[in-house]
Amino acid sequence: MKTLTSKDRPARTPHRLRFRLLGWPVSLAILFLAVWLLPVFRLQRFAWAGELRSLHAAGIEAASGLTNGQHLFAGLGGSWDHWLGLRYGTAEEQIAAAFPVIKSVKVSLDLPGQVVFRIEERIEVAWLAIPDGCVMIDKDGVAMGIQADRPGQIPLIEGLTIRSMTLGQALEADTPDALHRAVGLLGAIIEADRDTRPQVFLLGQVSQIRPVSGRLLYMTLVVPDTGEAISVRAEIGPELTEHMLWLRFAIDQDVLNGRGKGILDLTGGNRTFIPDA
């Protein structure tokens, strides 16, 4: 058998070499056109991960600036996290600016043809009086909104004057430490309300919270069965959440019914009701 040498192999013609060189650009052009024109790369629908509590999907979609029919790569990116997560940074910023009640927002691409919204809303847990009415805050002390009428089922924080307020940001009070203590008490109440054993939720039974000196706070508790108002003395400390959980059980088991006026002392290791003289 005759062995082929380099001289025997057919030489590459310039025409064949030119065709191979043009192959890559043509393939890339075809791929680009496919990405640009195929419907799967066009926004066809909005999807939602989870349910909204107080907001409406249509308003959030409008605030995002994204529209049906636009290319899914338009508006994509921002920071490295946005690029790596295929998220729309500008859309997220616009939504957060439009709705101060939103705690976190993620808007991401999801092939074929859709954008997914993931929204976490703030939950109002208390309110403070202001000249125009009242401002609602969440458990972090962030201002959520202003309304003329008193909100129902959440307590009033008394004894504080608001120095500065921007919706979507933490309030600034004349006595910051007192506001922090009130927020700390609210956090303990919310944590105690996570327990599934008692049936009554404590937050809905507290009508007022007043920080006083040191670590002390007073709150007004309305007994659900009788409508009696009891003053509760508490203090910021490691046992605060445990005291609030005990208070839930006390309400649930009718321990406070018919006690009359007085102070329930929950400071230190105390769990003592002191009737008015």
N, C-alpha and C positions, 0 to 999 in steps of 0.2 A: 504493500500500500504506500502510495506516495504521500509524504508529509508536506502540508502547505507551509510555505515560508511567508514572511512579511511581504515579499515581492508578489506572491501569488494572491494575497487577499485583495479584494476590491477596494479601491481608494474611495474615501468619503468625498462626495462631490460637494461643491459649495452650496448647491441647491438643498441637499439633504441637511447640511449643517444649519443653513438659514431657517429651515422649517422647524428644527428642534429648538433653536434659540427663540423663535416666535411662539413656541408652544406654551411656555410658562406665562408670559404676559396675557395671552389669549385666555388661558384657563383662569387667571386671576380676574380678568375683566368679566368673564362669564359668572364667576362666583360673586363678584361685586354686584352685578346686575340682579342676580338671584336674591341676594340679601336686600337689595333696595326695592325690588318689585314684588317679591312673593308676599301673599297676604299674611303669612305667619309672622312676618316682621313688622306688621302694622298693628296699631292698637285697635282692637276690636271690642274689648270689654274690660270692665273693672271688676276685681274680685276682692273679697274681704276676709281676712283671717280673724275670726272672733266677732263678737257682737258689740255694737255701740250702746253706751249707757244713756247719754243725754243728747248727743249730737246726731246730725242727719248725714247720711252718706252723700247725698247730692251736693250739700254745701261743701264738704271736704273735697270731693272730686273737682268741683269748680275752683276751689282755692288752690288746688295743685297746679293748675295751668295746663294739665295734660288733656288732650282732646282726642276723640275717636278718629281714626284714620291717620294719625301722625305716625311717623316711623318710631319704632320702639327704642332706637338708639339716640333719638333727639332728647336732650336734657339729661342724659345719663351721666353719672359721675359726680365729682366734687372732690372730696378727700379720697385718700387711698382706700379707706374702709368702704366708701360708696362705690368705688370702682370694683373692688374685690367682691362686694356683695351685690353688684349689678343694681345699685340703688340710685334714685333720682334726688340728688342733694338739694337742688333749687326748689323742687316741689315740696320736699320736707320742710324747708325753711319757711316757705310761703304758708303752709298749713299751720305750722307752729305759731307764726305771727298772727294769723287770723283767728286762732282759737286758743286763748290762754288756759282753757280747761284741759288742754292736751298735755299730758306728762311726757310722753314719748311717741314718736311717729317714725315709721319706716315705710317707704314706697319703693317697691322692687319690681324688676322685669321678670316675667314668667312666661316663657314660650309654651305653646304657641299663642301669640296675639293678645296677651293680657298683662295688666299691671295689678299687683297685689298691695293692698293697704293693710298695715298693722298699726293700730292705734291703741294707746293706753291713756285713759282719761283720769284726771284727778277727781277725787271724791270729796265733797264739802263735808267738813266735820265740825265747824264752828263758824261764828260770825262776830264781827265787831261793829259797833256803831260809828258812823261818820256823818258829817253834816248833810250829805245827800241821801242818807238812808242807812244801808249796811253793806259791808264787804264780806264775802264768804271766803274762807281759807280752807286749805287741805291740811293733812296731818304734818306737813313740813312747814306750815306757816306761809304758804304761797297764796297770793291773792288770785281768786278764780273769777270773780265777777261782782258787780254792784247791782243792788236792787232796792226799790223803795220800801217794800214790805219785809217784815221779819220772816226769815225762813222757818219752816216748821221742822220739828224733830231733831234739831241740832242746837247746841248750847250757845249762849252769848258769853263772850269773854269780856268781863268788866274791869274797870280801873285802869285802862290803857288809852293813850292818845296816839293816833297814827301820825307819824312825822312825814313819812314818804310812802307812796304806794304806786306800783306799776303792775298792771295785770300780767300774770304769768311769772312774777318774781316774788321773792320773800318780802313780807311787810317789814317796815322799819317803825318801831314804836319808841315812845319817849323813854321807856324803861325796857331795853332789850332783854335783860335777864328775866323780867317778869313774863314777857311774851314767850321766852324759851321754856319757862316752867309750865306755863299753860299748855303749850304744844307738847311738852313731855307728858303731862297728865292725859291729854287726848290720846297720845300714842299708847299709854298703858291701858286706857279704856278700850281702844281698838284691838289691842292684843288680847285682852281678856274676852272680848266679844267673839274671838275666833274659836273659843272652846264650844264644842257642840253639845255639851251636857245641859246647861241651863236653857230654858226656853225664852226667857226675857233678855233682850239686848240692852246693855247698860247705856250706850250712847243716846238712845232715844228717850231715856228717862232723866237725863241731866239737862236742866234748863239754864243754869248759869255757872260760870267758873270765874273766880276772883283770886289772882295771885296776891299774896301779902308779903310780909318780910321774910328774909331768909329763904328757906326751902318750902315754906308753908303755902298751901292753897286752900281755899274753901270752894265747895261746889254745892249747888242746890239740887237735891234729888227729889223727883216726884214719884211717890209710890203709886204704881199703876192701878192697884185694886181700890185704893181709897182716895187718891188725889192729894194726899198729905204731902207737904213740902218739908224735907228734912235737910238740915245743913250738915255737910260732911267735911271734916277736917282731914287733910292728907298732906303728905310731904314727899318731895322728890327723893327717891332712893331706890336701892335694889329690890325692896319688897313692894314697890308701888303696884306693879302688875298683879302680884299675888293678892294684894288687898282689893283691887278692883274685881278680880275673879270671885273672891269671897263675897263681895257686895252683890254680884250677880246671883250667886246662890242664895244669899239672904233675901233678895227680892223674890226669887223664884219659889222659895219655901215659906213666904209670907212672914218672915221673921220681923219685918219692920212695920207690919200692919198695926194700926191703932196705937202707935207709940206716942203720938202727939208731937208737940213742938220740942225741939231739942237739938243737940249736936251729936253726931256719930263720929267719934274720934278714931281715926285710922292711922295715927302717927306712931312711928316706932313699932312696937309689938302690940299696940292697943287695938282692940275692936270693941269699943265700949260706947254705949248710948248714954248720953248725959242729958236728962230732961231739963227743960227750963224750970227755974225756981218759981 
